[in-house]
Amino acid sequence: MDASGIHERLVARFGSRIAGCDLKARDPWVAVEAAAVEEIARYLRDDPELAFDALSNLTGVDWKVENRLEVVYHLYSYRHRHSLVLRVSVPREAPQVPSVEGVWKAANWLEREAYDLLGIEFAGHPDLRRLLMPEDWVGHPLRKDFVEPDEYHGISTRRESLLR
């Protein structure tokens, strides 16, 4: 099934909770409301004609100028050999999205990474804690307004450019 057919099925089932789309993009995407992402993910996985059995990637994007963060889910169906990208936008001040870890186990570490580096909280995640940064690190390094501290526990974070 192509992206247009998938989008039509989603709109028919979820109506206004489908917030937009770009079906002509290199990776066609559908935007969904944050509150509905877990329900929509479960539908995309369980519907036999869609069968999105794999979460290939989950990442976050900081759209600082628009004052929002975005979670991007790359989905794939091995049975039908089709793919889709889901996008969920949340405000930078309160970035919370329901976890899809109960739908695709691969989301466990991917959501932890987005939490750690961008500060996106995934409600219902079974073990949401930092993955790459130390537990006591202040801030989220992939946010566009992040300012790296001069030192961490007495260790300088400054280094010479390797590009010289």
Secondary structure, DSSP 8 states (H G I E B T S, - for coil): --HHHHHHHHHHHHGGGEEEEETTSSS-EEEE-GGGHHHHHHHHHH-TTT---EEEEEEEEEEGGGTEEEEEEEEEETTTTEEEEEEEEEETTS-EEE--TTT-TTHHHHHHHHHHHH--EEET-TT---SSS-TT--S-TTSTT----SEETTEE-----TT-
